[in-house]
Amino acid sequence: WARADIESVMRDCKCSACKGARLKPEPLAVTVGGKNIYEFTAMSISEELEFIENLKLTEKEQMIGNLIVREIKERLTFLNSVGLDYLSLSRDSGTLSGGEAQRIRLATQIGLYILDEPSIGLHQRDNEKLLGTLRHLQQLGNTLIVVEHDEDTMRAADFLVDIGPGAGVHGGELIAAGTPEEVMACERSITGQYLSGKRSIPVPTHRRKGNGKKITVFGAQENNLKNIDVEFPLGKFIAVTGVSGSGKSSLVNEILYKNLANRLNHAKKHTGKFSSMKGLDALDKVINIDQSPIGRTPRSNPATYTGVFNDIRDLFATTTEAKKKGYKANRFSFNVKGGRCEACQGDGIVKIEMHFLADVYVPCEVCGGKRYNRETLDVKFKGKSIYDVLEMTVDEALEFFDTHTKITRKLEALSNVGLGYI
């Protein structure tokens, strides 16, 4: 009570050391566009917007700061649009009026939400709940952009943007934009044709007979499974379906796959609860394909993962130039010292740690993002360096290596599953 009594006759005054800037001289010595952080926040929002608009950055500074500048600009623009252009960002929140505080709070709540395929893993029954949640977010004043293949989501959208017509070099065009009905009316839109029913995936008239053998799981009771017995006929394409959380993954991934991996692949996985399994003698191995990242390291790519890069490196090592210089196949690996660029250690990019935002990656200034040193890039096969080959799409590489069966066989596998554009 004594402090409160005394404070009633006291007044605030600026700190004599920092003059109200709140920071030490060291951080205040850092400037952007000739202003330190205190000088910038002391400006009015309209002045700050003008400053950001006219800010000149070098090419490298733009790569590092582009995301931050855009974020600052968006937030300042919103504050400006709700009539707070006269405020400064350093204004003490205790001095704001009720209306000003409400509008600032609004600026932190309303924005743009981007969702990439939110319906993945959802049963169709749960789509309605998801769409209801998204609609509620929009009704609060937000904008939602959803990247999606799901029919229900596309039909529920207020505005549909169709990109295509194909993948990779065959895509990248704006095919149609408008209401779902307008997209359906566009003859060039493959999406619209499927939505309107002009195109469809036919239901097979004949089902595969299989090989007559089966695997049977008895007494499955992992997680939600209620002590069930399930038969899986072999030599067929089997779909396991059901609403989200019904036990599909528990049955297939935790019980069936893990037990088969232990018995056939000599793995040591902890399996889910079940009584017994019959019919394993009909199989010699099990392969699990999931959505975990490919390869053992972050440097893995389709070339290294499929093993085709080993063949390509062997081919480069047989060139006259490589033999003359005594280069072996490992010279053309970006994971090994010798042929790679040591400034970026074969990454082609350099990480800039942002601390408060996601890290930014910029091309290596020494190799220009090519991963290899100049001597390695001087070795050419049919006029192309190892970097040029890695930049090719699968379809381009198929044509380039047309006489090398060992390479094209692996590339054809990628092309056949629709990844020719990678």
C-alpha positions as CSV (number, residue, x, y, z in Angstrom):
1,W,0.0,0.0,0.0
2,A,2.9,2.3,0.7
3,R,4.4,1.8,-2.8
4,A,1.0,2.4,-4.4
5,D,0.6,5.6,-2.3
6,I,4.0,6.9,-3.3
7,E,3.6,6.0,-7.0
8,S,0.5,8.2,-7.2
9,V,2.8,11.2,-6.9
10,M,5.6,9.8,-9.1
11,R,6.0,10.1,-12.9
12,D,7.7,8.0,-15.5
13,C,10.7,9.5,-17.3
14,K,13.0,8.2,-20.0
15,C,16.1,6.2,-19.0
16,S,19.1,8.4,-19.1
17,A,21.4,5.6,-20.6
18,C,19.3,4.4,-23.5
19,K,17.0,7.4,-23.9
20,G,13.9,5.2,-24.0
21,A,15.3,2.8,-26.6
22,R,15.3,-0.1,-24.0
23,L,18.4,-1.7,-25.7
24,K,22.1,-1.7,-25.2
25,P,24.4,0.2,-27.6
26,E,25.5,-3.1,-29.3
27,P,22.1,-4.1,-30.8
28,L,21.3,-0.5,-31.6
29,A,24.5,-0.4,-33.7
30,V,22.9,-2.8,-36.1
31,T,21.0,-1.0,-38.9
32,V,18.8,-1.9,-41.9
33,G,18.3,0.8,-44.5
34,G,20.2,3.2,-42.2
35,K,17.8,2.8,-39.2
36,N,18.3,0.7,-36.1
37,I,15.4,-1.3,-34.5
38,Y,14.3,1.5,-32.1
39,E,14.3,4.2,-34.9
40,F,12.2,1.9,-37.0
41,T,9.6,1.1,-34.3
42,A,9.4,4.7,-33.3
43,M,8.0,5.7,-36.7
44,S,4.3,5.7,-37.5
45,I,2.9,2.7,-39.2
46,S,2.3,4.6,-42.5
47,E,6.0,5.7,-42.4
48,E,7.1,2.2,-41.6
49,L,5.2,0.9,-44.6
50,E,6.8,3.5,-46.9
51,F,10.2,2.6,-45.5
52,I,9.7,-1.1,-46.2
53,E,8.4,-0.4,-49.7
54,N,11.5,1.6,-50.5
55,L,14.0,-0.7,-48.8
56,K,16.9,-1.6,-51.1
57,L,18.6,-5.0,-50.3
58,T,21.4,-6.8,-52.1
59,E,20.5,-10.1,-53.9
60,K,21.9,-12.2,-50.9
61,E,20.0,-10.0,-48.4
62,Q,16.8,-10.5,-50.4
63,M,17.2,-14.3,-50.3
64,I,17.7,-14.2,-46.5
65,G,15.2,-11.4,-45.6
66,N,12.5,-11.8,-48.3
67,L,10.2,-13.9,-46.0
68,I,10.6,-11.5,-43.0
69,V,10.1,-8.3,-45.1
70,R,6.9,-9.9,-46.6
71,E,5.6,-10.8,-43.1
72,I,6.3,-7.3,-41.8
73,K,4.6,-5.7,-44.8
74,E,1.5,-7.9,-44.4
75,R,1.1,-7.1,-40.8
76,L,1.7,-3.4,-41.2
77,T,-0.7,-3.3,-44.2
78,F,-3.5,-4.8,-42.0
79,L,-2.9,-2.3,-39.2
80,N,-2.9,0.5,-41.7
81,S,-6.2,-0.8,-43.3
82,V,-8.0,-0.8,-39.9
83,G,-7.2,2.9,-39.5
84,L,-4.2,2.6,-37.1
85,D,-1.7,4.2,-39.6
86,Y,-0.9,7.0,-37.0
87,L,0.3,4.6,-34.3
88,S,4.0,3.6,-33.7
89,L,4.9,0.0,-32.9
90,S,6.9,1.2,-29.8
91,R,3.7,2.8,-28.3
92,D,3.1,1.5,-24.7
93,S,0.1,-0.8,-24.8
94,G,-1.2,0.8,-21.6
95,T,-1.8,4.1,-23.4
96,L,-4.0,2.6,-26.2
97,S,-7.7,3.3,-26.2
98,G,-10.2,0.4,-26.1
99,G,-10.9,0.7,-29.8
100,E,-7.2,0.8,-30.7
101,A,-6.5,-2.3,-28.6
102,Q,-9.4,-4.2,-30.2
103,R,-8.2,-3.5,-33.7
104,I,-4.7,-4.6,-32.9
105,R,-6.1,-7.8,-31.4
106,L,-8.0,-8.3,-34.6
107,A,-4.8,-8.0,-36.6
108,T,-3.3,-10.9,-34.7
109,Q,-6.3,-13.2,-35.3
110,I,-7.4,-12.7,-38.8
111,G,-5.2,-13.8,-41.6
112,L,-4.6,-16.3,-44.4
113,Y,-4.5,-20.0,-43.6
114,I,-2.9,-22.4,-46.1
115,L,-3.6,-26.2,-45.7
116,D,-1.9,-28.8,-47.9
117,E,-4.3,-31.8,-48.3
118,P,-5.9,-31.8,-44.9
119,S,-8.2,-34.7,-45.8
120,I,-5.3,-37.2,-46.1
121,G,-6.0,-40.2,-43.9
122,L,-9.6,-39.1,-43.2
123,H,-12.5,-41.4,-43.9
124,Q,-15.2,-39.8,-46.1
125,R,-17.5,-39.7,-43.0
126,D,-15.1,-37.3,-41.3
127,N,-14.9,-35.0,-44.3
128,E,-18.0,-33.1,-43.3
129,K,-16.5,-32.3,-39.8
130,L,-13.3,-31.1,-41.4
131,L,-15.2,-28.9,-43.9
132,G,-17.4,-27.5,-41.1
133,T,-14.3,-26.5,-39.2
134,L,-12.7,-24.8,-42.2
135,R,-16.0,-23.0,-43.0
136,H,-16.1,-21.7,-39.4
137,L,-12.6,-20.4,-39.7
138,Q,-13.6,-18.6,-42.9
139,Q,-16.7,-17.1,-41.3
140,L,-14.5,-15.5,-38.6
141,G,-13.0,-13.4,-41.4
142,N,-10.1,-15.6,-42.4
143,T,-9.1,-16.6,-45.9
144,L,-8.4,-20.3,-46.5
145,I,-6.4,-21.7,-49.4
146,V,-6.6,-25.5,-49.5
147,V,-4.4,-27.6,-51.8
148,E,-6.6,-30.7,-52.3
149,H,-7.7,-33.6,-54.6
150,D,-10.7,-34.5,-52.5
151,E,-14.0,-34.2,-54.4
152,D,-16.0,-33.0,-51.3
153,T,-13.5,-30.2,-50.6
154,M,-13.5,-29.0,-54.2
155,R,-17.3,-28.9,-54.3
156,A,-17.5,-27.0,-51.0
157,A,-15.0,-24.4,-52.2
158,D,-16.2,-20.9,-53.0
159,F,-13.5,-20.5,-55.6
160,L,-11.6,-23.3,-57.4
161,V,-8.2,-22.8,-59.1
162,D,-7.2,-25.7,-61.4
163,I,-3.5,-25.9,-62.3
164,G,-2.3,-28.3,-65.1
165,P,-2.8,-29.8,-67.5
166,G,-0.1,-32.5,-66.6
167,A,2.8,-32.8,-64.2
168,G,6.3,-31.3,-64.3
169,V,7.1,-29.6,-67.6
170,H,3.6,-30.5,-68.8
171,G,2.0,-28.6,-65.9
172,G,2.4,-25.1,-64.5
173,E,-0.5,-23.5,-66.4
174,L,-3.7,-21.9,-65.1
175,I,-6.3,-24.1,-66.7
176,A,-9.5,-22.8,-65.0
177,A,-10.5,-20.5,-62.1
178,G,-14.0,-19.8,-60.7
179,T,-16.8,-21.6,-59.0
180,P,-16.8,-25.4,-59.1
181,E,-19.5,-25.2,-61.8
182,E,-17.4,-22.9,-63.9
183,V,-14.4,-25.3,-63.7
184,M,-16.7,-28.2,-64.6
185,A,-17.7,-26.2,-67.8
186,C,-14.1,-25.8,-68.9
187,E,-13.4,-28.5,-71.5
188,R,-9.6,-28.3,-71.0
189,S,-9.8,-29.0,-67.2
190,I,-9.2,-32.6,-66.4
191,T,-10.3,-31.9,-62.8
192,G,-13.6,-30.3,-64.1
193,Q,-14.3,-33.3,-66.4
194,Y,-14.0,-35.7,-63.4
195,L,-16.2,-33.5,-61.2
196,S,-18.9,-33.2,-63.9
197,G,-18.8,-36.9,-64.6
198,K,-17.6,-36.6,-68.2
199,R,-14.6,-38.7,-67.1
200,S,-14.6,-41.4,-64.5
201,I,-12.6,-44.4,-63.2
202,P,-14.5,-47.5,-64.3
203,V,-15.3,-50.2,-61.8
204,P,-13.6,-53.4,-63.0
205,T,-16.1,-55.9,-64.5
206,H,-13.8,-58.9,-63.5
207,R,-11.9,-59.3,-60.3
208,R,-8.6,-61.1,-59.9
209,K,-8.9,-64.7,-58.9
210,G,-5.6,-64.7,-56.9
211,N,-3.6,-67.8,-56.3
212,G,-6.0,-69.5,-53.9
213,K,-3.7,-69.1,-50.9
214,K,-4.3,-66.8,-47.9
215,I,-2.8,-65.4,-44.7
216,T,-5.1,-65.6,-41.6
217,V,-4.7,-63.5,-38.5
218,F,-6.4,-64.9,-35.4
219,G,-7.3,-63.0,-32.2
220,A,-6.1,-59.5,-33.3
221,Q,-6.6,-57.2,-30.3
222,E,-4.2,-54.3,-30.6
223,N,-5.6,-50.9,-29.6
224,N,-9.2,-50.8,-30.8
225,L,-9.3,-54.3,-32.4
226,K,-11.8,-56.5,-30.6
227,N,-10.2,-60.0,-30.8
228,I,-11.0,-60.4,-34.5
229,D,-10.0,-63.1,-37.0
230,V,-9.1,-61.7,-40.5
231,E,-8.3,-63.5,-43.8
232,F,-6.0,-61.8,-46.5
233,P,-6.3,-63.7,-49.9
234,L,-3.0,-63.7,-51.7
235,G,-2.3,-62.7,-55.3
236,K,-4.9,-60.0,-55.1
237,F,-5.1,-56.2,-54.7
238,I,-6.6,-55.9,-51.2
239,A,-8.0,-52.6,-49.7
240,V,-8.4,-52.3,-45.9
241,T,-10.9,-49.6,-45.2
242,G,-13.0,-48.2,-42.4
243,V,-13.6,-44.9,-40.5
244,S,-10.7,-43.1,-38.9
245,G,-9.6,-44.8,-35.7
246,S,-11.3,-48.1,-36.4
247,G,-8.1,-50.1,-36.3
248,K,-6.9,-50.4,-39.9
249,S,-3.3,-49.4,-39.2
250,S,-3.2,-51.5,-36.0
251,L,-4.2,-54.6,-38.0
252,V,-2.0,-54.1,-41.1
253,N,1.0,-52.2,-39.8
254,E,1.3,-53.3,-36.2
255,I,0.2,-56.9,-36.5
256,L,0.4,-58.2,-40.0
257,Y,3.5,-56.4,-41.3
258,K,5.6,-56.5,-38.2
259,N,5.0,-60.2,-37.6
260,L,5.8,-61.0,-41.3
261,A,9.0,-58.8,-41.1
262,N,10.1,-60.7,-38.1
263,R,9.4,-64.2,-39.5
264,L,10.5,-63.6,-43.2
265,N,13.0,-60.7,-43.1
266,H,14.6,-61.6,-39.7
267,A,13.6,-58.2,-38.3
268,K,13.2,-57.6,-34.5
269,K,10.1,-55.5,-34.3
270,H,7.6,-55.4,-31.4
271,T,4.3,-56.6,-32.8
272,G,0.8,-55.8,-31.8
273,K,-1.3,-58.2,-29.8
274,F,-2.7,-61.3,-31.7
275,S,-3.1,-65.0,-31.0
276,S,-1.6,-66.6,-34.1
277,M,-1.0,-66.3,-37.8
278,K,-1.4,-68.9,-40.5
279,G,-0.2,-69.2,-44.2
280,L,3.2,-67.6,-43.9
281,D,4.8,-70.4,-45.9
282,A,3.2,-68.9,-49.0
283,L,5.5,-65.9,-48.8
284,D,9.2,-65.4,-49.0
285,K,9.4,-61.7,-48.1
286,V,7.4,-58.6,-47.1
287,I,8.0,-55.0,-48.3
288,N,6.7,-52.0,-46.4
289,I,6.2,-48.8,-48.4
290,D,5.2,-45.8,-46.4
291,Q,5.6,-42.0,-46.5
292,S,8.8,-41.8,-44.5
293,P,11.7,-39.8,-46.2
294,I,13.6,-41.8,-48.8
295,G,17.3,-42.6,-48.2
296,R,19.5,-42.6,-45.2
297,T,20.6,-39.0,-45.2
298,P,19.0,-35.6,-46.0
299,R,21.1,-35.6,-49.2
300,S,19.3,-38.6,-50.7
301,N,17.5,-38.0,-53.9
302,P,15.7,-40.2,-56.5
303,A,19.0,-40.9,-58.3
304,T,20.8,-42.1,-55.1
305,Y,17.7,-43.9,-53.7
306,T,17.1,-46.0,-56.8
307,G,20.8,-46.8,-57.2
308,V,20.9,-45.3,-60.7
309,F,23.4,-42.6,-59.5
310,N,26.0,-45.4,-59.0
311,D,25.7,-46.4,-62.6
312,I,25.8,-42.8,-63.8
313,R,29.0,-42.1,-61.8
314,D,30.6,-45.3,-63.2
315,L,29.8,-44.1,-66.7
316,F,31.4,-40.7,-66.0
317,A,34.5,-42.5,-64.7
318,T,34.9,-44.3,-68.1
319,T,35.1,-41.0,-70.1
320,T,38.5,-40.1,-71.7
321,E,38.8,-36.9,-69.6
322,A,38.2,-38.8,-66.3
323,K,40.7,-41.5,-67.2
324,K,43.3,-38.9,-68.2
325,K,42.9,-37.2,-64.8
326,G,42.8,-40.5,-62.9
327,Y,39.2,-39.9,-61.6
328,K,37.3,-42.9,-60.2
329,A,33.6,-43.1,-59.7
330,N,33.7,-41.6,-56.2
331,R,35.1,-38.4,-57.7
332,F,31.5,-37.7,-59.0
333,S,29.8,-38.2,-55.6
334,F,28.7,-35.0,-53.7
335,N,29.1,-36.9,-50.5
336,V,32.9,-37.6,-50.8
337,K,35.8,-35.2,-50.5
338,G,37.7,-34.6,-53.7
339,G,35.1,-33.9,-56.3
340,R,32.6,-32.0,-54.3
341,C,32.7,-28.3,-53.5
342,E,34.2,-28.0,-50.0
343,A,32.7,-24.6,-49.3
344,C,29.2,-26.2,-49.0
345,Q,30.5,-29.8,-48.6
346,G,28.5,-30.9,-51.6
347,D,25.1,-29.5,-50.5
348,G,25.0,-26.8,-53.1
349,I,23.3,-24.5,-50.5
350,V,24.4,-22.8,-47.3
351,K,22.1,-22.6,-44.3
352,I,21.5,-19.2,-42.6
353,E,20.2,-19.7,-39.1
354,M,17.3,-17.3,-38.5
355,H,16.7,-18.3,-34.8
356,F,13.2,-16.8,-34.7
357,L,12.0,-18.1,-38.1
358,A,12.6,-21.2,-40.2
359,D,16.2,-21.4,-41.4
360,V,16.9,-19.8,-44.8
361,Y,19.0,-21.7,-47.5
362,V,21.0,-19.7,-50.1
363,P,23.0,-21.1,-53.0
364,C,26.7,-21.6,-52.3
365,E,28.6,-18.6,-53.6
366,V,31.6,-20.8,-54.6
367,C,30.0,-23.5,-56.8
368,G,26.8,-21.5,-57.5
369,G,24.7,-24.4,-56.2
370,K,26.3,-27.0,-58.5
371,R,27.7,-29.1,-55.5
372,Y,30.9,-30.0,-57.4
373,N,34.3,-28.2,-57.8
374,R,35.3,-26.8,-61.2
375,E,37.7,-29.8,-62.1
376,T,34.9,-32.3,-61.6
377,L,32.4,-30.2,-63.7
378,D,35.0,-30.1,-66.5
379,V,34.4,-33.8,-67.2
380,K,31.6,-34.2,-69.7
381,F,29.7,-37.1,-71.1
382,K,27.9,-36.4,-74.4
383,G,28.5,-32.7,-73.6
384,K,26.9,-32.8,-70.1
385,S,28.6,-32.5,-66.7
386,I,27.5,-34.6,-63.7
387,Y,25.6,-31.5,-62.5
388,D,23.7,-31.2,-65.8
389,V,22.7,-34.9,-65.6
390,L,21.3,-34.4,-62.0
391,E,19.3,-31.4,-63.2
392,M,17.6,-33.5,-65.9
393,T,14.1,-34.9,-65.4
394,V,13.6,-38.7,-65.4
395,D,12.1,-38.5,-68.9
396,E,15.0,-36.3,-70.2
397,A,17.5,-38.7,-68.7
398,L,15.7,-41.7,-70.3
399,E,16.3,-40.1,-73.7
400,F,19.9,-39.1,-72.9
401,F,21.0,-42.5,-71.7
402,D,18.9,-44.4,-74.3
403,T,21.8,-46.8,-75.1
404,H,22.6,-47.7,-71.5
405,T,20.2,-50.4,-70.5
406,K,21.4,-50.7,-66.9
407,I,20.5,-47.0,-66.3
408,T,17.3,-46.8,-68.4
409,R,15.8,-49.9,-66.7
410,K,15.8,-48.0,-63.3
411,L,14.7,-44.8,-64.9
412,E,11.8,-46.5,-66.6
413,A,10.5,-47.8,-63.2
414,L,10.2,-44.1,-62.1
415,S,8.6,-43.0,-65.3
416,N,6.1,-45.9,-65.3
417,V,4.7,-44.8,-61.9
418,G,4.1,-41.3,-63.2
419,L,7.3,-39.7,-61.9
420,G,8.9,-38.8,-65.2
421,Y,8.8,-35.1,-64.4
422,I,11.0,-35.4,-61.3
